[in-house]
Amino acid sequence: MTPPTPALRASSMPKSAIREIMALAAGRSGMIHLEVGEPEFSTPGHIIEGALQAAREGWTKYTPNAGIPSLRALIAERYAKSRNIQITPDQVTVTVGAIGALFTAVMVVADPGDEVLIPDPGWPNYESIVHLAAAKPVRYLQRGENGFLPRPEDLKRLITPATRAILVNSPGNPTGAVFPGELVQAIADLAREHGIFVISDEIYEDIVFEDGHVSFSGRGIDDRTLIVSGVSKTYAMTGWRLGYLIAPPELGSICAALQEPIISSAPTVSQKASEIALSGPQACVEEFRSIFRRRRDIFVEEFKGSDLLPSVPDGAFYGLIDIERKGMGSLDFAKSFLLEKNVAVVPGETFGPSCDRFVRVAFTIGDDDLREGLRRLRDYILA
Ligand SMILES: Cc1ncc(COP(=O)(O)O)c(C=O)c1O
C-alpha cells in the first residue's frame, strides 16, 4: 500500500515567497538584509532579568488557558486607559504571538465556507489562516494612489450574505499606512450596518510617526470587534512569542477555550516577561519608535524626487518601492537584485496580486547599511 497523502487543507495552504528569498540570502557574505520584519535590537535588559528571576521563582508550569490572571488584568487596564473604554480581564486571551491571536479570532468568527475580507496588499499569513479555518479569503484593495488605505465603498461592494468578518491592519504591513480616525469610524459603521465582525490587527500600534494610532476599540462596535496585539514589535520581543486577543465579553471564554487544543497556554516565562514589559519603564518604546522614525526618514530621503515611492509610510517599519519600470515580476526582481547586488527585499506578490509591481523594504537594520541597501535598490531600478 502506498502511504496516505497529507490533508489537502494542509498541502494546499498558500505559501509565502519570503522564505524563498531568505533561503537565497542565507549564507551569502556581506548581504544587506532589507527583508527582515523584526527589530534588530535585543529585548531591553530589565525584561530579560525579570524573566530570569520569574523562572527562578518557579514560573515554569502551565498557566490557565487564557493566561496568568495578573497579565490579563494588566492588558485590560492598559487598553481601558489608552482607549478610554471599559475592558474586563475576562475579555483578554493571552496567545502565542499576535499570530496566535489572529488564528484564534478567525477560528472564533468563521465557519467553513464563510467569507473573510482581507487586505491586498496585506500580511500573507491572513490568507493562510483563513484557508486553515476552511473559510474563504476575499481580498479588498488598498491602492498606492490612495495611500494604501482601503476605501469603505470598495469594502461595501465585497460584503455578501456569506461575509462574517473584515480583517484590518493599521499600521500596515507591508505598506506602513496608518488609518485616520474617519476611516476607522467608516469601517466600524459598515460592520455595524452589515452585522459583521471586525478583526483588527494592531500589532504595530506603538510604532506610529505622525498623528498617533487610532484603534478599532471604542468605536461603538465593541460587541463585534476583536483586537489583536502583543509585545513582539513594541518591546523587541519577537522570539518570546507573546500576543493577546481582546474580544467582546460574550466571546472571551470561547477564545480562551480554543487555546486548550492549540497551545494549552502561552509560555509561562514569556507571560511573566510581558508583564514586566507592560508594567515597567516605557522609555524603550519611545526610543525604538524614534529609531524607526529616523530610518523611515532615510528611506524617504533616498527615494525623494523619483517616482518610485508611491506613499510615505506613517507607521510600522516597512515601505513599498515601485519596480514596474524594470518590466519584471516582483519575485524575479527580488531574486536577480539579491544575486547581483547582494541585497534582500521581499517581493510584493507575497502580499497579494495587486502588489506584484512593488518590493517591500524593512527599516530594521542600522542606518549605514540601510542607506547603502536603499541606494543599491534605487540605482538598480533606475539603471
Ligand atoms: C501585520 C502583522 N501581524 C502580526 C504579526 C505577528 O506578530 P507576532 O510575532 O507577535 O506573532 C506580524 C509579524 O510580522 C505582522 O507583520
The ligand as an ORCA input file, in Angstrom:
! r2SCAN-3c Opt
* xyz 0 1
  C       0.877     42.579     10.439
  C       1.412     41.571     11.388
  N       0.576     40.992     12.251
  C       1.018     40.084     13.128
  C       2.350     39.709     13.162
  C       2.767     38.625     14.114
  O       3.263     39.073     15.297
  P       3.837     38.021     16.352
  O       5.304     37.902     16.055
  O       3.576     38.623     17.682
  O       3.135     36.731     16.150
  C       3.251     40.288     12.273
  C       4.669     39.870     12.286
  O       5.431     40.170     11.395
  C       2.781     41.255     11.360
  O       3.586     41.858     10.494
*
